[in-house]
Each structure stands twice: as structure tokens, then as C-alpha cells.
Amino acid sequence: MTNVLKIISPVDGRIYAERQFASEHDINYALSLSATAQAKWKQTPLEERQSICLAAVDTLLKHKRELGEELSWQMGRPIRYTSSEIDGFAERARYMIGIAEQQLSDILLSEDDQVTRYIQHKPLGIVFAIVPWNYPYLTAVNSIIPAIMAGNAVLMKPSSQTALTAERIAEAFKSAKLPEGVFQQLLLTHEATTKIVTSGKIDYVTFTGSVKGGKLIERAAAGHFIDVGLELGGKDPAYVRADVDLDFTIANITDGGFFNSGQSCCAIERIYVHEDIYRPFVDGLINQVNQYRLGNPLDPETTLGPMVRAMNANRVRKQIQQAVEKGAQTCIDTTIFGIDSEKQGMAYLAPQVLINVDHGMSIMTEETFGPVVGIMKVSSDEQAIQLMNDSAYGLTASIWTRDQEIAINIGEQLQTGTCFMNRCDYLDPALAWTGVKHSGKGCSLSGFGYQRLTRPKSFHLRVKT
């Protein structure tokens, strides 16, 4: 295997950047430096940690336009949207920085003349963050900022597709004068990644990626007595009740299904619509999807860019074809987008809407991660709940209705980490981000995120009289 990483841009297929994979010496040095740095960093006052992390956030924001363009070249999201990912990074980072004092303060249980009892939050040590390509800044911030705020050191492995994002985060921390070694980024092969997990020198692993990748990480960590946080696959459903504001619902569900070419962890991939409004909903969604402009993501007018790789687009094409062969009907004339997106080996893929689908088709049961949704008609809340839960995944689910009480009742019955009403494809940093079933384990963001990045240490102090 070559030791050179080549970032192939989905925009035009050319090599956008080249970097060296970390050598064994690089990895050993980084692990040693992390341990040394963390021993000092955990003694740093919380106010200083806050100041440094906020300064790093400000640096990224100053350069968000350049970072956005760079991100478009690396993974294909339209440039009109990419810089907003840095805004999202800042929102989550500032929230987690803001709650750090409350979440990391000692928990005083009792204090009198005889006995004092309290619990401290101690940093774990070295956090190994394995970050994906689809939202490399937004997924990184979930673990990196709270880990550093909690007194840990962080080793970040970026996706090879968006490797430059890790360099930009490292530069931001350097400009903020974060002590050397507290944050480091390494470009790693799969083999080297596994070796780090099994090295016995790290204390926690966060991974966002496929179910297959999550299983490999969990196996590698087994027997080392370290915890892992896994955000894995999704097949997130939306249920549209008959009482909705139809225009509002269509606009938001379209965005939730097709933004970033559907390459979002919590993108809507399957939609269940009450039979009373099924036809107007489908017609309205088709009309919305036809408004997309597929093309070069560096063009400010483009609203739908290429998928990250041609092989990913080919996989989605195959899933659509299999559904059609089983009786599904395509609703979008892909020729209107001006690109031969049906061609194998092409990263550009036109959006598609499928009806006449059922759960015997992979398009309704297996993760798609592309610009496609399947729509089924339902006759009741009970049927919708049954179908929404008929999945190996459980990251988010959305209910579209005017009735909050009904939304809560339905949400209580759904097997999912997050339940939305009249919203989708959004992470509120104040809420715990977690999944069930094959969508993973663990938690990030909110106060629960800090609990995963620290360990409790108890003190029971008795005065002898």
C-alpha cells in the first residue's frame, strides 16, 4: 500500500491534494506527546481552557469562506452551503464550552463537622476521534471541544476524503495557543487506526461511520477496558399526518431528504404519509425536488452537487434499480437536470422520489445515503408507528402534525435516539445525540456528552474525633 494519500475531488475527478500517511514513528511520537501534554493540560484552569477553545472557534469563523470552498472541492457540497458548516461548528462549540463549568464542577453530596462527601469529574486521558467526510467539522466538534474542555488530549483521524479539515482545526488551535500535543491530527490507514485502538495507550474512542466500521472498532477495543462512542448508520423516517401545514411540511422534508445529496447521518430516507393527503404531498414533493439545480458545486447557483465518490453514486443507482425491478415507480425525470446522472462511474446523481415501495425493498430498509426518498401511504398512526419501527436503525424520526400531544404520544412509541416534531436533520447541542439499535451506542453533546468524556472519582472524608 502506498504511503501517499490522494484526495480525489468529486467535482472533476482530479487529485485535489496529496498528503503522507502517518508512519509508525509518527504514531508512536503522537501518542507519547499526547500523554505528556494531557498530564499538564488537566491541571489547566477551566477559564483558560474556555478562552483557548473560544479563540480557536473564532479563528475558524474568520476563514469560513476559504474553508467552505476547500470543503466543496473535497466532498462536493455546493459552495453556497459549505461555509455554514463552520457556523454550525461554532454554535455547538460555544454551547459545550458554555456548559462546561456546570457539567465539570464537583458534586457535593454532604458536608458537616464529621463527614464531607463529593464526586469529581476526572478526564479520561487520550480521546481518539475518528471523523467522517460528510460533515467533517460538525461531527468533529461533538467530541473534540468537550474532550479538550474536560482536560483530555485528542488525537483526530479525519476521513481520507476530507483530510484537509483536520489541518485547519489543528491550525486554529495552534493560533489559539493550545499547548502542543493537546490536539493532534493524524492521517491513518485502516490498519494503523486499528493499531491505535488496540495499543493500550488511548482511553476513549469516538467513531462516526458505517455499521461495519463500528463493529471493527468495537472488536478492536474489546479487552482493553476502554469505552467507545459509535454513531453509525441510519434509515430515518418521517411520518406526515393529515393535519399538517402541507406547504411547510413539503419544503422541510425535501430539504431534510436531499440536502448534501442525502449524505447526512440523520437525513430523511423514508416517508410515510396519511392516505388523506398522500397525493397532494407526493405532487408537492415532486415539484420541490424538480427545483434543484444539479451541477458543479463551485457554482453559486448549484443547489445539488455530486456525491462524494462515483462508487457511492453507483451503489445508490443499484438500490433504485432493484426497487424499480420489484415494482417501485420513479417520479423524477432525471434528464431535466442536464447531466447524464444514470451513467455508471459518474459522481453526479440526480435526485429521485420513489412511490409504490414497500419494506421488501432495500430502498426502505437499508441505508441509502444518497439523494433518494421512498414514500408509502398509511391509514393510521398505528400503521405508521409499526413501519417506522420496522428498521435495524434508530437515529432520528420526525412527526409532522399540528398536534403536540399526539406527536409526543407517537414519539414515546418510536425506537429512536431523537424524535422531532415538524423538524428534521438538525442537532440541537443542548440535547443528547445518540442512537439505538444499529445506529450506534454512546452519546455526544449536552451534559450527557461530558459524562462520556470523564470518569467519576469519589471522596469520602471523615474527621476523626
C-alpha positions in Angstrom: 0.0 0.0 0.0 1.3 3.4 -0.9 2.0 5.8 1.9 0.6 8.8 0.0 -2.9 9.9 0.5 -4.6 11.3 -2.7 -7.8 13.3 -2.3 -9.7 12.8 -5.5 -12.3 15.6 -5.9 -15.8 14.5 -6.9 -16.1 17.9 -8.6 -13.9 16.9 -11.6 -12.1 13.7 -10.7 -8.7 15.3 -10.3 -6.3 15.0 -7.5 -7.1 17.9 -5.2 -4.4 17.4 -2.6 -1.8 14.8 -1.6 -0.5 14.1 1.9 1.6 11.5 3.6 0.0 8.9 5.8 1.5 8.8 9.3 4.3 6.4 9.8 4.7 4.1 12.8 7.2 6.6 14.2 4.8 9.4 13.7 2.1 7.5 15.5 4.3 6.5 18.5 5.5 10.1 18.8 2.0 11.4 18.7 0.8 9.0 21.4 3.7 9.9 23.6 3.2 13.6 23.1 -0.5 13.3 23.9 0.2 11.6 27.2 2.7 14.2 28.3 0.6 17.1 27.2 -2.6 15.7 28.8 -0.8 15.3 32.2 -0.2 19.1 32.2 -3.4 20.1 30.4 -5.7 18.5 33.0 -4.2 20.9 35.6 -5.1 24.0 33.5 -7.8 26.2 35.0 -11.2 25.8 33.3 -11.2 29.5 32.4 -8.0 29.1 30.4 -9.4 26.1 28.5 -12.5 28.2 27.7 -10.5 31.1 26.4 -8.4 28.9 24.2 -11.3 26.9 22.7 -13.3 30.1 22.0 -10.3 31.6 20.3 -9.9 28.6 18.1 -13.6 28.8 17.2 -13.2 32.5 16.3 -10.2 31.6 14.0 -12.2 29.1 12.1 -15.1 31.6 11.7 -12.7 34.2 10.3 -11.7 31.8 7.5 -15.1 30.1 6.9 -15.3 31.2 3.2 -12.0 29.7 2.4 -12.8 26.6 4.4 -16.1 26.3 2.7 -14.6 26.4 -0.8 -11.9 23.8 0.3 -14.7 21.6 1.6 -16.7 21.8 -1.6 -13.6 20.6 -3.6 -13.1 17.7 -1.2 -16.6 16.3 -0.8 -18.8 18.0 -3.3 -21.3 20.0 -1.3 -22.4 23.2 -3.1 -20.3 26.2 -2.0 -23.5 28.2 -1.2 -23.8 25.9 1.8 -20.4 24.7 2.9 -19.3 27.8 4.9 -22.4 27.4 7.1 -20.9 24.2 8.5 -18.4 26.4 10.2 -21.3 28.4 11.7 -22.7 25.1 13.0 -19.3 24.2 14.4 -19.3 27.5 16.3 -22.8 27.0 17.6 -22.1 23.6 19.0 -18.7 24.5 20.3 -19.9 27.6 22.1 -22.7 25.8 23.7 -20.5 23.0 25.0 -17.9 25.5 26.2 -20.7 27.4 28.0 -22.0 24.5 30.0 -18.5 23.1 30.9 -18.3 24.7 34.3 -21.7 23.4 35.3 -21.0 19.9 34.0 -17.5 19.6 35.3 -17.9 21.0 38.8 -17.7 18.8 41.8 -20.9 17.2 43.0 -21.1 18.0 46.7 -23.3 15.4 48.5 -22.8 16.3 52.1 -20.6 18.5 54.3 -20.7 18.7 58.1 -18.4 18.6 61.1 -17.8 14.9 60.7 -18.1 13.9 57.0 -17.6 15.5 53.6 -18.6 13.6 50.5 -18.3 14.7 46.9 -17.7 13.4 43.4 -15.2 14.8 40.9 -15.3 14.6 37.1 -11.8 13.4 36.0 -10.6 13.5 32.4 -10.2 10.1 30.8 -6.8 10.8 29.2 -6.4 10.5 25.5 -9.5 10.6 23.3 -9.2 9.1 19.8 -11.7 10.8 17.5 -12.4 9.1 14.1 -14.3 11.6 12.0 -16.3 11.1 8.7 -16.3 13.0 5.5 -19.9 14.1 5.2 -19.8 16.8 7.9 -16.1 16.8 9.0 -16.3 19.9 11.1 -19.7 19.3 12.6 -19.0 15.7 13.6 -15.5 16.6 14.9 -16.8 19.3 17.2 -19.1 16.9 19.0 -16.2 15.2 20.7 -13.2 17.4 20.3 -14.3 20.5 22.1 -15.9 18.9 25.1 -13.0 16.4 25.3 -10.4 19.2 25.5 -12.6 21.3 27.8 -12.8 18.3 30.2 -9.0 18.1 30.4 -8.3 15.3 27.8 -5.9 15.3 24.9 -7.3 14.5 21.5 -6.0 12.5 18.5 -8.1 13.1 15.5 -8.2 10.9 12.5 -10.0 12.6 9.6 -11.6 10.8 6.7 -9.1 10.5 3.8 -11.6 12.3 1.6 -11.6 15.4 3.8 -8.2 15.3 5.3 -7.5 19.0 5.0 -10.3 19.8 7.5 -8.2 18.3 10.3 -5.2 20.5 9.3 -7.5 23.6 9.6 -8.7 22.6 13.0 -5.1 22.0 14.2 -4.1 25.4 12.8 -7.0 27.1 14.7 -5.9 25.5 18.0 -2.3 26.5 17.3 -3.3 30.1 16.7 -5.3 30.0 19.9 -2.1 28.9 21.7 -3.4 25.5 22.8 -0.4 23.7 24.3 1.4 21.4 21.9 0.1 17.8 22.0 -3.3 18.5 23.5 -4.8 18.3 20.0 -3.1 16.4 17.1 -4.3 15.1 13.8 -3.0 12.0 12.1 -3.7 10.7 8.6 -4.1 7.0 9.1 -4.7 3.8 7.1 -7.4 1.4 8.4 -4.6 -0.9 9.7 -2.9 2.0 11.6 -6.3 3.1 13.0 -6.9 -0.4 14.4 -3.4 -0.5 15.9 -4.0 2.7 17.8 -7.3 1.4 19.2 -5.5 -1.8 20.4 -2.4 0.0 21.6 -3.5 0.3 25.2 -2.4 4.0 25.1 -5.8 5.6 24.5 -8.7 5.9 26.8 -11.8 6.5 24.7 -12.7 6.2 21.0 -15.4 8.1 19.2 -16.3 6.9 15.7 -18.8 8.2 13.2 -19.3 6.0 10.2 -20.7 2.7 8.9 -22.1 -0.2 10.9 -19.4 -2.3 9.5 -16.7 0.2 10.7 -18.3 0.4 14.1 -18.2 -3.3 14.6 -14.5 -3.3 13.7 -13.8 -0.5 16.2 -15.8 -2.3 18.9 -13.9 -5.6 18.3 -10.5 -3.8 18.4 -11.4 -2.1 21.7 -12.6 -5.3 23.3 -10.4 -6.4 26.2 -8.7 -3.0 26.6 -11.4 -1.8 29.1 -12.0 1.4 27.2 -15.3 2.8 26.2 -16.4 3.6 22.6 -18.9 6.1 21.3 -20.4 4.9 18.0 -22.6 6.9 15.6 -23.4 4.5 12.8 -26.0 4.0 10.1 -29.5 5.4 9.8 -32.7 5.0 7.8 -34.5 7.9 9.3 -38.3 8.0 8.8 -40.8 10.9 8.6 -44.5 10.5 9.3 -46.8 13.0 7.8 -50.3 13.2 9.4 -53.3 14.5 7.7 -53.5 17.7 9.8 -50.2 19.2 8.7 -49.4 22.6 7.1 -48.7 20.9 3.7 -46.5 23.5 2.1 -44.4 23.9 5.2 -44.0 20.2 5.6 -43.1 19.5 2.0 -40.5 22.2 1.9 -38.8 21.0 5.1 -39.0 17.3 4.3 -37.5 17.9 0.9 -34.6 19.8 2.5 -34.2 17.0 5.1 -34.0 14.3 2.5 -31.9 16.0 -0.2 -29.6 18.5 1.4 -25.9 17.5 1.0 -27.2 15.0 -1.7 -28.8 13.0 1.1 -25.4 12.3 2.7 -26.4 13.2 6.2 -26.4 10.9 9.2 -30.0 11.9 10.0 -31.3 12.6 6.5 -34.9 11.5 5.9 -34.8 8.4 3.7 -38.3 7.0 4.0 -41.6 8.9 4.3 -45.0 7.6 5.5 -47.9 9.8 4.5 -51.5 9.6 5.7 -53.8 8.5 2.8 -56.0 11.6 3.1 -53.2 13.8 1.8 -50.9 11.3 0.1 -51.4 12.5 -3.5 -51.1 16.3 -2.8 -48.0 15.5 -0.7 -46.3 13.4 -3.4 -47.1 16.0 -6.1 -45.8 18.8 -3.9 -42.6 17.0 -3.1 -42.0 16.2 -6.8 -42.4 19.8 -7.6 -39.9 20.8 -4.9 -37.3 18.2 -6.0 -37.6 19.4 -9.6 -36.4 22.8 -8.5 -32.9 21.5 -7.6 -30.0 22.6 -9.8 -27.5 19.7 -10.1 -24.0 20.8 -11.2 -20.6 22.0 -10.2 -20.6 22.8 -6.5 -18.3 25.7 -7.0 -21.1 27.5 -9.0 -23.1 29.6 -6.5 -26.3 28.7 -8.4 -25.8 25.0 -7.8 -28.1 23.5 -5.1 -27.2 19.9 -5.5 -23.6 18.8 -6.0 -22.0 15.4 -6.8 -21.9 12.6 -4.3 -18.6 12.2 -2.6 -17.4 9.4 -4.9 -18.6 7.7 -8.0 -18.7 4.3 -6.2 -21.2 5.8 -3.7 -23.4 7.0 -6.5 -23.2 3.6 -8.2 -24.4 2.0 -5.0 -27.4 4.3 -4.9 -28.2 3.7 -8.6 -28.2 0.0 -7.9 -30.6 0.4 -5.0 -33.0 2.4 -7.1 -32.8 -0.1 -9.9 -33.6 -3.0 -7.6 -36.6 -1.2 -6.2 -37.9 -0.5 -9.7 -37.5 -4.1 -10.6 -39.7 -5.0 -7.7 -42.4 -2.6 -8.7 -41.4 0.8 -7.4 -42.2 3.8 -9.6 -39.8 6.7 -10.2 -41.3 10.2 -10.1 -38.5 12.4 -11.3 -37.4 12.7 -14.9 -33.7 12.9 -14.3 -33.0 14.2 -17.8 -34.2 17.7 -16.7 -31.1 18.2 -14.7 -28.9 18.3 -17.8 -26.4 15.7 -16.6 -26.3 12.0 -17.6 -26.6 11.0 -13.9 -27.7 7.5 -14.8 -24.2 6.8 -16.1 -22.1 4.4 -14.0 -18.9 5.9 -12.8 -20.4 9.3 -12.5 -20.4 11.0 -9.1 -23.2 13.4 -10.1 -26.5 11.8 -9.3 -29.9 13.4 -9.9 -32.4 13.3 -7.1 -35.2 10.7 -7.2 -38.5 10.1 -5.5 -40.0 6.6 -5.4 -43.6 5.5 -4.8 -45.2 2.1 -4.8 -42.5 1.0 -2.4 -42.6 -1.4 0.5 -40.4 -3.0 3.1 -39.5 -5.8 0.8 -37.2 -3.3 -1.0 -33.8 -2.3 0.3 -34.6 1.3 -0.5 -36.9 1.2 2.5 -34.8 -0.9 4.8 -31.1 -0.4 4.1 -29.2 2.9 4.5 -29.1 4.8 1.1 -27.0 7.9 2.0 -28.0 9.5 -1.3 -30.5 11.9 -2.9 -33.4 9.5 -2.9 -36.6 9.0 -0.8 -39.3 6.4 -0.8 -42.9 7.3 0.0 -45.5 4.9 1.4 -49.2 5.6 2.1 -50.6 4.7 5.6 -54.1 4.8 7.0 -53.4 5.3 10.7 -50.9 6.4 13.4 -50.6 2.8 14.4 -49.6 1.7 11.0 -47.1 4.5 10.7 -45.5 3.6 14.1 -45.2 0.0 13.1 -43.4 0.8 9.8 -41.2 3.5 11.4 -40.0 0.9 14.0 -39.6 -1.8 11.3 -35.9 -1.0 10.9 -32.5 -2.1 12.0 -31.7 1.6 12.7 -32.8 4.2 15.2 -31.1 7.6 15.0 -33.9 10.1 14.5 -37.5 10.1 13.5 -39.8 13.1 12.6 -43.5 13.5 13.1 -45.3 16.2 11.1 -48.5 17.4 12.7 -50.2 20.4 14.3 -51.0 18.4 17.5 -48.1 18.3 20.0 -49.8 15.9 22.3 -50.2 13.3 19.5 -46.6 13.9 18.5 -45.4 13.1 22.0 -47.6 10.0 22.2 -46.2 8.7 18.9 -42.7 9.7 19.8 -42.9 7.7 23.0 -43.5 4.6 20.9 -40.7 5.1 18.4 -37.4 3.2 18.8 -35.1 6.2 18.1 -32.5 8.3 19.7 -34.1 11.7 18.8 -37.7 12.4 18.0 -38.6 15.6 16.1 -42.0 17.3 15.6 -42.1 19.5 12.4 -38.4 19.4 12.1 -35.7 17.1 10.8 -32.0 16.7 10.1 -30.8 19.0 12.9 -28.7 18.6 16.0 -29.6 20.8 19.0 -26.4 20.9 21.1 -28.5 21.1 24.3 -30.0 17.6 23.6 -28.2 14.3 23.8 -27.2 13.0 20.4 -27.5 9.2 20.5 -28.8 6.3 18.6 -30.4 2.9 19.2 -30.1 -0.5 17.5 -27.6 -0.4 14.6 -27.4 3.4 14.8 -24.8 3.0 17.5 -24.2 3.4 21.2 -23.0 6.2 23.5 -23.8 9.8 23.4 -22.4 13.2 22.5 -23.4 16.8 23.0 -25.5 18.1 26.0 -24.4 17.4 29.6 -24.5 13.7 28.8 -21.6 14.2 26.3 -19.4 15.4 29.2 -20.3 12.3 31.2 -18.9 10.1 28.4 -15.6 12.1 28.4 -14.9 12.0 32.1 -14.9 9.4 34.9 -16.2 9.9 38.4 -13.9 10.0 41.4 -15.5 9.8 44.8 -14.2 11.4 48.0 -15.4 10.4 51.5 -13.6 12.4 54.1 -14.3 11.6 57.8 -12.9 13.7 60.6 -11.5 11.6 63.4 -12.5 13.0 66.8 
